[in-house]
Each structure stands twice: as structure tokens, then as C-alpha cells.
Amino acid sequence: MGAMVASRRAPIGARRDAYRAPMNIGILGTGNLAEALGTAWTRAGHEVTIAGRSPAKVEALADRLGARAHAATPREAATGRDAVLLAVTWTGVADMLHAAGGHDGVLEGTPLIDPTNAVEHGVGVLLTGAEAMAERVAALAPGARVVKALHLFPATLWTRPPAQDEEPVTVVTCGDDPAALKTVGGLIRDLGAVPAALGPLSRARQLEEAAGFVIGLVFSGVDPHSALPRVG
């Protein structure tokens, strides 16, 4: 999860849109992406509720994130949240969603952010066959409003100090529910990035293939920016 290539951006988590109320975000996972996004979102004034396989790691991450972060079980972290981040490796998705109650409707109606990359390490080939990973996530959590997002940049992007005059990166999203896309778009803006909706969840595989393309170039020693045309 969390991909690969650094780019330009605006300062992270500096302030939340004053017209939006703080949200309570569930974070399923305790790795680098969970910590980076939890850090940025708590700095922006949101509350985060964290869960994972190891209670000790959950408690430690909540302590590092401070007063706006709370440790919980996966089901607690998924219940009644304004949005939930699925910050685990793709091989752990099924177990985590089951622990969170995704199979019995706990996530119904909830924006569920999928940043996973189901790709072969160092190669970038997708390992889910014809199915997009985001579609698999939707099947494992019936009724969840799945949004594919935040899978193309490394976790470190969201926590390092920005260089002078950096421009914000664009975070492309896919999803079927306009309200969920709007919610996730607001959280992306809180990272100092610009959201751009590509289309419905049926286009998520296109985004996942893009991540595989970038991963393959990076591991070949090629700067992905050099392989993309500049428009305008």
C-alpha cells in the first residue's frame, strides 16, 4: 500500500477548511501510511480511531499521534465513523475487513478509502486478475462506499516539510458514491493535495495499473515523471 514516487506538494495538515466540521476517521492498520495520514489528519483537527492486529502497536501509534488519536478494536474503529482508511497490505485486507465487521454491514454507508497496491514486489504486475483490488474490497464490505485513493505516493510525502514554492500534488480517486468522493476529497485537501475524481469504481483497475506502471519504473531506476508527457 501507499506507493512510490515523491512529488511536489503544499504544506500538509496545516489547516482544515473552516466550513467543515472535524471528522472522526477510523484507521485500520498501524504501518507507515496509517501513521503518516493519521499525523496529517490530527494536525488538521480531526479525530482518528486506530485499530490493527497488534494491540501493542495500536496503543503505541495512538500515543505517538497524541490527544486526537484513540486506540480501539477493528470493529470499534469501523463503527460510526465519518470515513475509514484501510491501511493494510493487500494480503491482509480480507482478515482486517472481517475483524472490522465488514461482512455483516458495519461499514454500510461509510466512505472506505482503499490505498492498497496488489502488485508483485519490484515488478508492478497486478496480482488480482481481471478484478480491481478496490472491487474486491467492496465485495468484502457490502454497502461500504469504497473510494480508491492515496495509493500513488509514498507515506513520507505526507509528513516531510515541504520545499519552498512546492506545488500541490493531485490525488486521483475513483468511487461510485458522490458524497463519499466529496468526503475523501476534503480529507485529501487536508493533506495539502488536490483531489481529482477519475470516475466510478469500475475504473479503479486503471488507477491500480498506473501504480504498477510507476512501481515498475522506480525499481528499474527510471524517474516516472520522465515517462509522462507534460500537457500545456
CORURZI-V56299 format. One record per pair of residues at least 4 apart in sequence whose ideal C-beta (glycine too) atoms are under 6 Angstrom apart, sorted by the first residue. I is the first residue (numbers start at 1). J is the second residue. D is the distance in Angstrom with one decimal. If there is no record, write none. Layout:
i = [I	I]
j = [J	J]
d = [D	D]
This chain:
i = [1	1	1	1	2	2	2	3	3	3	3	4	4	4	4	5	5	6	7	8	8	9	9	9	9	9	10	10	11	11	12	12	12	12	13	13	13	16	16	16	20	22	22	23	23	24	24	24	25	25	25	25	26	26	26	26	26	27	27	27	27	27	27	28	28	28	28	28	29	29	29	29	30	30	30	30	30	32	33	33	34	34	35	36	36	36	37	38	38	39	40	40	41	41	42	42	42	42	44	47	48	49	49	49	50	50	50	50	51	51	51	51	52	52	58	59	62	62	65	72	72	74	74	75	75	78	78	78	78	79	83	83	84	84	85	86	88	88	90	90	90	92	94	97	97	97	98	101	102	102	102	105	107	107	107	108	110	111	111	111	111	111	112	112	113	113	113	114	114	114	114	115	115	116	117	117	118	118	118	119	119	119	119	120	120	122	124	124	124	126	126	128	131	131	132	132	132	133	134	134	134	134	137	138	145	145	147	147	147	147	148	148	148	149	149	149	151	152	153	156	158	162	168	168	168	169	170	170	171	171	171	172	172	173	173	173	174	174	174	174	174	175	175	175	176	176	181	181	185	188	188	198	199	214	217	217]
j = [33	115	116	117	33	115	155	117	151	152	211	154	214	215	218	214	224	157	169	166	167	162	166	168	169	192	168	192	162	192	40	158	191	192	40	43	44	44	45	190	186	45	46	46	82	47	81	82	41	46	48	83	49	77	78	81	84	34	38	48	50	85	87	51	74	86	96	100	34	52	87	88	34	52	57	58	61	155	87	155	38	87	61	155	158	159	41	48	65	159	158	191	46	48	48	65	68	69	190	68	69	70	72	77	58	61	62	71	72	73	74	77	57	58	71	71	69	71	69	76	77	99	100	100	101	84	100	106	107	106	111	183	110	112	113	114	92	96	116	118	133	96	140	102	140	141	103	106	107	140	141	143	112	141	144	143	144	145	147	180	183	184	144	146	147	149	184	134	137	146	148	150	151	133	151	211	127	128	133	124	126	212	215	125	127	219	212	215	216	208	212	133	135	136	204	205	208	208	146	148	201	204	146	146	177	180	173	175	180	184	174	204	207	171	173	184	211	211	157	160	191	166	192	193	194	193	194	196	188	193	195	196	198	184	195	197	198	201	203	204	207	180	181	201	200	201	185	197	195	193	195	203	203	224	222	224]
d = [5.6	5.1	4.7	5.8	3.9	6.0	4.7	5.6	5.4	4.8	4.9	5.9	5.4	5.4	5.1	5.5	5.1	5.7	4.7	4.3	4.6	5.9	5.5	5.2	4.7	5.4	4.2	3.9	5.1	5.3	4.7	5.4	5.3	4.5	3.8	3.4	4.4	4.3	4.7	5.4	5.8	4.8	5.2	5.0	3.8	4.5	5.5	5.6	5.9	5.6	5.0	5.2	5.1	4.0	5.2	4.0	4.0	5.1	5.6	5.4	4.8	4.8	5.8	5.6	5.9	5.4	5.2	6.0	4.2	5.6	3.3	4.4	5.5	4.0	4.3	5.8	4.9	4.1	4.8	4.4	5.8	3.9	5.9	4.0	4.4	4.9	6.0	4.8	5.1	5.6	4.9	5.2	4.4	5.9	5.8	5.4	4.2	5.9	4.0	5.0	5.0	4.9	5.0	4.6	5.4	5.6	5.3	5.8	5.1	5.7	4.2	3.7	5.6	4.9	4.6	4.9	4.4	4.3	3.5	3.7	4.6	4.0	4.1	5.6	4.7	5.5	3.9	5.1	5.5	5.6	4.3	5.5	5.6	5.2	4.7	5.4	4.1	5.0	4.3	3.9	5.8	5.5	5.8	3.7	4.6	5.2	5.7	3.2	5.0	5.5	3.3	5.7	5.7	4.5	4.0	3.1	5.7	4.9	5.9	3.8	4.7	5.7	4.1	4.9	5.5	5.5	5.8	4.8	4.8	5.8	5.2	4.1	4.4	5.3	5.4	5.0	5.0	4.8	4.3	5.1	5.7	4.8	5.8	4.6	6.0	4.5	3.7	3.7	3.4	5.9	5.5	5.3	5.4	5.7	4.1	3.7	5.7	5.9	5.6	4.2	5.7	3.7	5.4	4.4	4.1	3.5	5.5	3.9	5.4	4.6	4.4	4.2	5.4	5.9	4.3	5.6	5.4	5.6	4.6	5.6	5.5	4.6	5.8	5.3	5.0	5.0	4.9	5.2	4.7	4.8	5.5	5.2	5.2	6.0	5.9	5.2	5.2	5.5	5.0	4.5	5.7	5.4	4.8	5.6	5.0	4.9	6.0	5.2	3.7	5.0	4.2	5.4	4.3	4.6	4.3	4.7]
